[in-house]
Protein backbone atom coordinates (compact mmCIF):
# COMPACT_ATOMS: atom_id res chain seq x y z
CA UNK A 1 0.00 0.00 0.00
CA UNK A 2 1.22 3.47 -0.89
CA UNK A 3 -0.17 6.86 0.12
CA UNK A 4 -0.11 9.56 -2.53
CA UNK A 5 -1.25 13.13 -3.02
CA UNK A 6 -2.36 15.04 -6.11
CA UNK A 7 -3.83 18.49 -6.58
CA UNK A 8 -7.33 19.24 -7.78
CA UNK A 9 -7.88 21.98 -10.33
CA UNK A 10 -8.21 24.58 -7.57
CA UNK A 11 -5.01 23.43 -5.85
CA UNK A 12 -6.69 21.37 -3.13
CA UNK A 13 -4.55 18.39 -2.04
CA UNK A 14 -6.36 15.11 -2.70
CA UNK A 15 -4.92 12.14 -0.80
CA UNK A 16 -5.46 8.54 -1.81
CA UNK A 17 -4.16 5.07 -1.01
CA UNK A 18 -3.20 2.58 -3.71
CA UNK A 19 -3.10 -1.18 -3.28
CA UNK A 20 -2.16 -4.03 -5.61
CA UNK A 21 -0.35 -4.46 -8.90
CA UNK A 22 -0.13 -1.19 -10.91
CA UNK A 23 -0.65 -3.21 -14.09
CA UNK A 24 -4.03 -4.59 -12.93
CA UNK A 25 -7.38 -3.01 -13.76
CA UNK A 26 -7.92 0.15 -11.66
CA UNK A 27 -10.81 0.02 -9.19
CA UNK A 28 -11.33 3.52 -7.80
CA UNK A 29 -13.31 3.75 -4.55
CA UNK A 30 -15.14 6.96 -3.64
CA UNK A 31 -16.61 7.03 -0.13
CA UNK A 32 -19.72 8.72 1.17
CA UNK A 33 -20.68 11.85 3.11
CA UNK A 34 -18.61 12.51 6.25
CA UNK A 35 -16.42 9.43 5.79
CA UNK A 36 -12.96 8.70 4.36
CA UNK A 37 -11.06 6.03 2.49
CA UNK A 38 -10.71 4.26 5.83
CA UNK A 39 -14.40 3.32 5.76
CA UNK A 40 -13.77 0.33 3.48
CA UNK A 41 -11.52 -1.46 5.94
CA UNK A 42 -8.04 -2.67 5.01
CA UNK A 43 -9.00 -6.38 4.88
CA UNK A 44 -11.53 -5.66 2.10
CA UNK A 45 -9.10 -3.40 0.24
CA UNK A 46 -6.35 -5.99 0.42
CA UNK A 47 -8.76 -8.71 -0.72
CA UNK A 48 -9.78 -6.70 -3.79
CA UNK A 49 -6.15 -5.75 -4.40
CA UNK A 50 -5.43 -9.40 -5.08
CA UNK A 51 -7.23 -8.88 -8.41
CA UNK A 52 -7.22 -5.13 -9.13
CA UNK A 53 -5.27 -1.93 -8.67
CA UNK A 54 -7.39 -0.58 -5.81
CA UNK A 55 -7.32 3.20 -5.36
CA UNK A 56 -9.18 4.47 -2.29
CA UNK A 57 -9.65 8.24 -2.37
CA UNK A 58 -10.26 10.73 0.43
CA UNK A 59 -12.76 13.16 -1.09
CA UNK A 60 -12.04 16.85 -0.65
CA UNK A 61 -12.94 17.97 2.86
CA UNK A 62 -12.61 14.44 4.18
CA UNK A 63 -9.87 12.25 5.64
CA UNK A 64 -6.39 13.56 4.86
CA UNK A 65 -7.42 15.59 1.81
CA UNK A 66 -7.59 19.36 1.92
CA UNK A 67 -10.74 21.12 3.11
CA UNK A 68 -11.03 24.42 1.21
CA UNK A 69 -13.52 27.08 2.18
CA UNK A 70 -15.69 26.61 -0.91
CA UNK A 71 -16.17 24.68 -4.14
CA UNK A 72 -18.36 21.90 -2.74
CA UNK A 73 -21.28 22.96 -4.95
CA UNK A 74 -19.24 22.91 -8.18
CA UNK A 75 -19.37 19.67 -10.15
CA UNK A 76 -16.32 20.66 -12.19
CA UNK A 77 -14.30 20.82 -8.98
CA UNK A 78 -15.39 17.33 -7.89
CA UNK A 79 -14.71 16.03 -11.39
CA UNK A 80 -11.22 17.52 -11.41
CA UNK A 81 -10.34 15.69 -8.19
CA UNK A 82 -11.20 12.32 -9.68
CA UNK A 83 -9.50 13.21 -12.93
CA UNK A 84 -6.30 14.15 -11.09
CA UNK A 85 -6.19 10.77 -9.35
CA UNK A 86 -6.83 8.85 -12.59
CA UNK A 87 -4.12 10.81 -14.37
CA UNK A 88 -1.60 10.31 -11.58
CA UNK A 89 -2.18 6.55 -11.71
CA UNK A 90 -2.23 6.42 -15.54
CA UNK A 91 -5.63 4.79 -15.36
CA UNK A 92 -7.31 3.33 -18.41
CA UNK A 93 -10.21 0.91 -18.31
CA UNK A 94 -10.95 1.99 -14.75
CA UNK A 95 -13.99 1.02 -12.73
CA UNK A 96 -15.44 3.79 -10.56
CA UNK A 97 -17.14 2.56 -7.39
CA UNK A 98 -19.10 5.13 -5.40
CA UNK A 99 -20.80 4.65 -2.06
CA UNK A 100 -23.60 7.02 -1.08
CA UNK A 101 -22.42 10.57 -1.96
CA UNK A 102 -19.62 8.94 -3.94
CA UNK A 103 -22.23 8.03 -6.55
CA UNK A 104 -22.94 11.71 -7.10
CA UNK A 105 -19.21 12.41 -7.46
CA UNK A 106 -19.04 9.73 -10.15
CA UNK A 107 -21.83 11.50 -12.00
CA UNK A 108 -19.92 14.76 -11.66
CA UNK A 109 -16.88 13.15 -13.25
CA UNK A 110 -18.81 11.53 -16.11
CA UNK A 111 -20.72 14.74 -16.87
CA UNK A 112 -17.49 16.74 -17.20
CA UNK A 113 -14.96 14.23 -18.55
CA UNK A 114 -17.05 11.53 -20.21
CA UNK A 115 -16.38 7.81 -20.33
CA UNK A 116 -13.16 7.51 -22.36
CA UNK A 117 -11.05 6.00 -19.57
CA UNK A 118 -13.87 4.24 -17.75
CA UNK A 119 -14.91 0.60 -18.26
CA UNK A 120 -17.73 0.42 -15.73
CA UNK A 121 -19.40 1.88 -12.66
CA UNK A 122 -20.54 0.42 -9.34
CA UNK A 123 -23.14 2.36 -7.34
CA UNK A 124 -23.34 1.25 -3.70
CA UNK A 125 -26.21 2.68 -1.66
CA UNK A 126 -25.66 5.68 -3.87
CA UNK A 127 -27.36 8.89 -4.82
CA UNK A 128 -27.06 10.05 -8.41
CA UNK A 129 -28.77 13.42 -8.03
CA UNK A 130 -29.34 15.86 -5.19
CA UNK A 131 -31.94 18.48 -4.41
CA UNK A 132 -35.63 18.76 -3.65
CA UNK A 133 -37.76 16.44 -5.77
CA UNK A 134 -34.82 14.55 -7.30
CA UNK A 135 -35.81 10.87 -7.32
CA UNK A 136 -32.18 9.80 -7.64
CA UNK A 137 -31.38 11.58 -4.39
CA UNK A 138 -34.20 10.45 -2.13
CA UNK A 139 -32.92 9.91 1.40
CA UNK A 140 -34.28 7.75 4.18
CA UNK A 141 -35.26 8.24 7.81
CA UNK A 142 -31.74 8.02 9.25
CA UNK A 143 -30.45 10.78 6.99
CA UNK A 144 -33.45 13.00 7.70
CA UNK A 145 -33.02 12.46 11.43
CA UNK A 146 -29.33 13.38 11.27
CA UNK A 147 -30.08 16.85 9.87
CA UNK A 148 -29.37 19.46 11.11
CA UNK A 149 -27.70 18.03 14.22
CA UNK A 150 -24.92 16.29 12.28
CA UNK A 151 -23.88 19.64 10.81
CA UNK A 152 -23.71 21.42 14.17
CA UNK A 153 -20.51 22.98 15.46
CA UNK A 154 -21.60 22.08 18.99
CA UNK A 155 -19.70 18.84 19.71
CA UNK A 156 -22.39 17.35 21.93
CA UNK A 157 -25.14 17.91 19.38
CA UNK A 158 -23.01 16.64 16.49
CA UNK A 159 -21.76 13.61 18.42
CA UNK A 160 -25.28 12.49 19.33
CA UNK A 161 -26.56 12.93 15.77
CA UNK A 162 -23.60 11.23 14.12
CA UNK A 163 -23.60 8.35 16.60
CA UNK A 164 -27.28 7.65 15.89
CA UNK A 165 -26.61 7.97 12.17
CA UNK A 166 -23.74 5.49 12.47
CA UNK A 167 -26.12 2.65 13.30
CA UNK A 168 -27.27 2.69 9.68
CA UNK A 169 -23.70 2.18 8.47
CA UNK A 170 -23.22 -1.04 10.42
CA UNK A 171 -26.79 -2.25 10.13
CA UNK A 172 -28.36 -5.18 11.89
CA UNK A 173 -24.93 -6.52 12.77
CA UNK A 174 -24.19 -3.66 15.18
CA UNK A 175 -22.94 -5.31 18.38
CA UNK A 176 -19.95 -5.52 20.70
CA UNK A 177 -18.11 -7.33 17.91
CA UNK A 178 -18.61 -4.42 15.50
CA UNK A 179 -17.83 -1.80 18.15
CA UNK A 180 -14.37 -0.95 16.80
CA UNK A 181 -15.79 -0.54 13.28
CA UNK A 182 -18.58 1.70 14.59
CA UNK A 183 -16.08 3.85 16.45
CA UNK A 184 -13.84 4.13 13.38
CA UNK A 185 -16.75 5.25 11.21
CA UNK A 186 -17.85 7.74 13.88
CA UNK A 187 -14.29 9.04 14.04
CA UNK A 188 -14.30 9.57 10.27
CA UNK A 189 -17.50 11.59 10.57
CA UNK A 190 -16.22 13.75 13.43
CA UNK A 191 -12.96 14.37 11.56
CA UNK A 192 -14.96 15.89 8.69
CA UNK A 193 -15.36 19.61 9.51
CA UNK A 194 -18.95 20.66 10.30
CA UNK A 195 -18.87 23.25 7.51
CA UNK A 196 -18.00 20.48 5.02
CA UNK A 197 -20.73 18.18 6.31
CA UNK A 198 -23.16 21.03 5.67
CA UNK A 199 -21.71 22.24 2.35
CA UNK A 200 -22.07 18.86 0.64
CA UNK A 201 -25.84 19.27 0.78
CA UNK A 202 -25.85 22.90 -0.37
CA UNK A 203 -26.18 22.00 -4.00
CA UNK A 204 -28.87 20.88 -6.42
CA UNK A 205 -28.12 18.89 -9.55
CA UNK A 206 -30.10 16.36 -11.55
CA UNK A 207 -28.40 13.61 -13.52
CA UNK A 208 -31.32 11.69 -15.02
CA UNK A 209 -30.37 12.65 -18.58
CA UNK A 210 -26.77 11.64 -17.92
CA UNK A 211 -27.89 8.21 -16.73
CA UNK A 212 -30.23 7.71 -19.71
CA UNK A 213 -27.37 8.28 -22.12
CA UNK A 214 -24.65 6.41 -20.22
CA UNK A 215 -23.22 3.69 -22.43
CA UNK A 216 -21.37 1.86 -19.67
CA UNK A 217 -22.13 -1.28 -17.69
CA UNK A 218 -23.30 -0.25 -14.22
CA UNK A 219 -23.82 -2.42 -11.14
CA UNK A 220 -26.41 -1.03 -8.73
CA UNK A 221 -25.88 -2.44 -5.23
CA UNK A 222 -28.37 -1.45 -2.54
CA UNK A 223 -29.84 -2.74 0.71
CA UNK A 224 -33.63 -3.00 0.81
CA UNK A 225 -33.61 -1.62 4.38
CA UNK A 226 -31.27 1.29 3.62
CA UNK A 227 -32.35 4.16 5.88
CA UNK A 228 -29.82 6.67 4.54
CA UNK A 229 -30.43 6.50 0.78
CA UNK A 230 -33.88 5.17 0.01
CA UNK A 231 -34.13 2.02 -2.09
CA UNK A 232 -36.25 3.96 -4.57
CA UNK A 233 -33.18 6.06 -5.49
CA UNK A 234 -31.40 2.91 -6.66
CA UNK A 235 -34.47 1.64 -8.47
CA UNK A 236 -34.83 4.99 -10.19
CA UNK A 237 -31.20 4.96 -11.36
CA UNK A 238 -31.50 1.35 -12.55
CA UNK A 239 -34.63 2.19 -14.53
CA UNK A 240 -32.75 4.91 -16.45
CA UNK A 241 -29.42 3.19 -17.05
CA UNK A 242 -29.34 1.31 -20.39
CA UNK A 243 -26.85 -1.31 -19.15
CA UNK A 244 -27.71 -1.74 -15.47
CA UNK A 245 -27.26 -4.88 -13.38
CA UNK A 246 -28.86 -4.86 -9.95
CA UNK A 247 -28.10 -6.59 -6.67
CA UNK A 248 -30.58 -5.75 -3.92
CA UNK A 249 -29.68 -7.21 -0.53
CA UNK A 250 -32.81 -8.16 1.36
CA UNK A 251 -32.91 -6.51 4.79
CA UNK A 252 -29.50 -4.87 4.46
CA UNK A 253 -28.71 -1.33 5.57
CA UNK A 254 -26.50 1.41 4.12
CA UNK A 255 -23.02 -0.01 4.73
CA UNK A 256 -23.12 -3.22 2.69
CA UNK A 257 -19.34 -3.67 2.78
CA UNK A 258 -19.50 -3.46 6.59
CA UNK A 259 -22.43 -5.86 7.00
CA UNK A 260 -20.94 -8.55 4.76
CA UNK A 261 -17.56 -7.68 3.23
CA UNK A 262 -17.13 -11.11 1.65
CA UNK A 263 -20.48 -10.94 -0.17
CA UNK A 264 -19.71 -7.37 -1.17
CA UNK A 265 -16.37 -8.37 -2.69
CA UNK A 266 -17.99 -11.28 -4.51
CA UNK A 267 -20.63 -8.99 -6.07
CA UNK A 268 -17.99 -6.49 -7.16
CA UNK A 269 -15.64 -9.14 -8.59
CA UNK A 270 -18.47 -10.89 -10.43
CA UNK A 271 -19.35 -7.62 -12.14
CA UNK A 272 -15.86 -6.26 -12.81
CA UNK A 273 -14.59 -9.52 -14.27
CA UNK A 274 -17.25 -9.37 -16.99
CA UNK A 275 -15.98 -6.03 -18.31
CA UNK A 276 -13.95 -5.70 -21.46
Secondary structure, 3 states (H helix, E strand, C coil): CEEEEEECCCCCEEEEEEECCCCCCEEEEECCCCCCHHHHCHHHHHHHCCCCEEEEECCCCCCCCCCCCCCCCCHHHHHHHHHHHHHHCCCCCEEEEEECHHHHHHHHHHHHHCCCCEEEEEEECCCCCECCCCHHHCECHHHHHHCCHHHCCCHHHHHHHHHHHHHHHHHHHCCHHHHHHHHHHHHHHHHCCHHHHHHCCCCCECCHHHHHCCCCEEEEEEECCCCCECHHHHHHHHHHCCCEEEEEECCCCCCHHHHCHHHHHHHHHHHHCCCC
